[in-house]
Amino acid sequence: MLTGSWSELVEYILAEIGFKMKISAKLALLLFLPGFAAAQHSVSLSWTASTSANVAGYRIYRGTTSGGPYSLLISSLVAGTSYTDTAVQAGRTYHYVATAVDVGNRESAYSNETQAVVPPVAIGITTLVCSPVSIGAPGVSTCTVTLTQAAPPSGSVVSLSFSNSAALTVPASVIVASGALSATFTVTAGALTENQSATVTATLNGSSQSATLSLVAAGCTLSKPILSSVNSASDFGALPDFASGSVLELKGANLASSTRSWAPGDFKGSNAPTSLDGTSSSINGIASFVYYISPTQIDVQAPADPATGGVPLTVTNCAGTSAAVTVPKAALAPGMLAPASFNIGGKQYLVALFQDGVTYVGNVGLIAGVPFRPAKPGDSITTYGVGFGSVTPSSPPGVVVAQANSIPDLSISFGSTAAPVSYAGLAVGAIGLYQFNLAIPQVADGDYRITVSVGSTQVQQTLYLTVHQ
């Protein structure tokens, strides 16, 4: 029986095939692009290898009742001595058994059973939203903190704190009344001689959410913005052209008075902001969606616009609008996630993740301290991109993607061998980020040039992935 704290590691001896299993249940946090988050539990299983020389791997089974019945968790053999079950629910109890499989595909009897109790999730905080997010100092903003579930009969005391500005006054706590999901409180900004950015944080049971406020001093201290360069996102190829929905890096001077990314409080429902702290951008006369601002760089997502060719781009702050820079716009401008850190010895590797969400495709030790292993034919992996154009059903730029979708006529190949693609579309829960789920095709060992195309338009980057059986 599992005893002690849910986070403790508990050993079980599986005598049937002679190895140890260790179980822990831990809370993982998955972050999405606009700052929204979802939480999930996982059960980690590990064991010492069987002493038999003929063992080819292990199978892990799970049931919800002691003694079975059990269901096979994954169809392929587990080659190593650990497995993480991420498909678990809070507040449930699971029962695991394992078998050893030899090279002749003969399977041992079930091991003796081990149990994992996944703890219920404590009441936490889902959002902290303040309005307005830009305060003319002196001024006030009203903030609403929302819980993951209704407060208990005694209510929930949410602790409040702030940072980055001595001019801000924030109450020490706010009480969410019994049965309520949310509570409001007011923050006050005193008079300022210059613009500031302040962060308000709400905390309950170790769960916290923050809201960033822009405190705007009377009058504007900036000069007109100056643009020096424009290109698509550096980690996705830094292309000179762009398409509707592309993520662009605008560099220059006097672009903004503060430094921050968009936050949930900047959104209107699922719609991204077109201005942060008074800084905005226009592409061909249409407002873009502002993701990040700083005095020398702002990042924006290009709006929907059928125009192609050279189009004007400007940045506006409280002092005025920059001179226009002409930027080439294409119907498609695809780029894959391949940052400079994945350029090893002059060879640019593509960022690709296995289904555990933490292990990257590549030779072990490719980047120090980062988990890598080569892919083998049949492995499922996920890669990401930007600038791949329209999807079906339609999901416009500047809106959090709400449902699965698809890119027409997309192909991915390893050298000349096509890879089966199970999903190619905008990532659900993100903005402007495309996700590609694919299987490694039947190819020999080696580094393969990865070709990604949408119809006749091919990704311009030269990218590689490592395959080793």
Secondary structure, 3 states (H helix, E strand, C coil): CCCCCCCCCEEEEECCCCEEEEEEEEEEEEECCCCCEEEEEEEEEECCCCCCCCEEEEEEEEECCCCCCCEECCCCCECCCEEEECCCCCCCEEEEEEEEEECCCCECCCCCCEEEECCCCCCCEEEEEEECCEEECCEEEEEEEEECCCCCCCCEEEEEEEECCCCEECCCEEEECCCCCEEEEEEEECCCCCCEEEEEEEEECCEEEEEEEEEECCCCCCCCCEEEEEEECHHHCCCCCECCCCEEEEEEECCCCCCEECCHHHCECCECCCEECCEEEEECCEECEEEEECCCEEEEECCCCCCCEEEEEEEEECCEECCCEEEEECCCCCEECCCHHHEECCEEECCEEECCCCCEECCCCCCCCCCEECECCCCEEEEEEECCCCCECCCCCCECCCCCCECCCEEEEECCEECCEEEEEECCCCCCCEEEEEECCCCCCEEEEEEEEECCEECCCCEEEEECC
